[in-house]
Amino acid sequence: MRAARLFLVPVLAALSLAAQEPSLSGTWTQTRADDIAAAINSTVADMNFIKRPIARGRLTKVNPAYKKVMIAISDKEVVVKFDERAPIHMPPGGKAAPWTREDGDKFMVAAQVGKDQMIQTFKNDEGERTNVFRLSPDGRTLTMSATIKSPKLPKPLTYTITFGR
C-alpha cells in the first residue's frame, strides 16, 4: 500500500501542473486589431480599376475585426466561434471537413493544434485562408494572424488581431 501512495504523489503533482498550463480553449475578447481596411487596400492596390472595388468589397465583407473568439479543444473536435457567427466544428489532428459559410460559400476546413498554437485552414477553388492562433507564454494573450491567398489577388492579405481573456 505504501508503494502505491509513493507512486500516486508524483502522478497527482504532474496532473496538478498540467491543469495549470495555459490553454487556447476559452473565450477571448479583442484588445487590438490591425487596420484591416488599410491591409485590404494595400492588397488590391495593383489590381485594375474594374476588379479592385469588387475584390475590396468581397474582402471587406469576410474579414471583420472580430471582437470575440471562443475556442474549445477536445479529443473529439475543435470548435471555433467568432462573434455571433455560427461555430465552426473541425475534427482534431488536422483532418479537413466540409463547412459552409453563412453566405453559402463552401470550404474544406481543418485545425492543427499544438501546445501553444493552432493553425486553422479554409480552402476552396477560389483560394485559402489560414488563421494562426498563438498563445502568449503567460496564457493571457491570444494572437490571430490571418493570411488570405487567391490566384485572383496580386498578393496575400495579412493582418493580426490580438485577444485577451
N, C-alpha and C positions, 0 to 999 in steps of 0.2 A: 504494500500500500504506500509506503514511504517513497519508493521509486516512482510510482505513478504521480505523486504530488510533485516531486522534483521535476518530472517531465512537463507537467502542466504549467508550472510557473513561467518558464521561458516562452511557451506557446501563448499563454494569456498575455504576456508582456508584448509579444510580437503582434498579436491581434489588436491590442490597445494602440500601439504605434501606427498600425495600418489604418485604423479607424480615424486617426487624427491627420492623416496625409491629405493635402489639398486635392480637391476633385473638380473636374469640369462640370459635373452634374450640379444643377441648381438653377435658380432664377437670377438673371443678371440684368442690370439697368445701365443704359448708356451714360458714360461720363464724358466722352469726347468722340467726335467724328470728323474725318477729313471733309473738305468741301467737295462733295460728290458731284455737284453741278460743274465745278471747275474741272474735275477729273474727266467727266464726260465730254466737256467742251474741248479739252486737250486731245482726247482720243479721236473725236470726229473732225478735228480742225482740218486735216488734209483730205477730207472727202469732198467730192464735187458738190456744188451748191444745191443740187436737186436731192441727193441722197443724205446730205448732212442733217437737215431738220428731221427727216424720218428716223434716222439712226438715233439722234439725240432724244427724240420723243420716246422711242421704244426703250432705250437705256434708262432714261429718267423714270419711266413707269415701273420698271422691275428692279430698280436699285435705290430704294428709300434708305434714309439714315435710320435704321431700326432703333427704336427706343428701348426695347426689351427683348431678351432671348432666354428661353428656357431649354435646358439640355437635360435629358435623362438617359443614362447609360446603364444597361444591364447585360447579362449574358444572352438574353433572348432578342433584344433590339436596342437601337439607338433612336431617340426621338429628339428632334429639334423643332422649336416653335418660335417664330418671330412675331412680335407684337400680337395682334389679334388674328393673324392668319392661321389657317389650318395646320396642325402639326405634321411634320414630315417624318414618317416611320421608315427606318432602314435596318436591314439585317446587320449583325455585327461582323467584324472581320473583313470589311472592305468589299463584300459581295454587293453587286448592283441589283436594284429593284425598280420596277416601273413606278413613276409618280407623275401626277398631272397637276400642274399649277392652276390657280384659280381662273386664269384667262383661257384655259383649255390646252395650253402647250404641254406636250408630253416629253418626259425625260427619263433617263435611267439615272438613279441617284444612289450614292454609296457613301459610307462613312468608315474611315480607318482610324481607330482610336489607339493612342499611345498613352504613356504615363501622364504627360502634361500637355498633350496636344491632340487635336482631332482634325482630320482632313475630310471635308465633305465635298463631293463632286457631283455635278449635274451635267449630263451630256445628252445632246440630241443632234440631229442633222445640221442644225444651224450653228452649233458651237458648243462651248463648255464653260462652266463656271466652277471655280474652286474656292471654297471658304476654308481658310486655315485658322483654327481656333487655338490660341496659345495661352496657357495658364501661367501667371507670374509665379516665381518661386514661393512667395508667401501665400498664394492661393486667393488673394483679394482682387486681382485684376484679370480679366479675360480680354484678349485682343483678337478680333476677327479681321484677317486680311483677305479681301476678296479680289479675285482675278477673273475677268471675263474675256474669253477669246472667241473670235469668229472669223472665218475667211472673208466675211463682208466688212470687217473692221480693219483699218490700216495698222492699228497696233492694239495691244490689250488695254482694257480698262482696269485700273487697280486703285483700291482705296482701303482705308482701315477704319474700323470702329472699335472703340475701347469701352468695356463694360466693367462695372463693379458689383459686388454682392449687395 
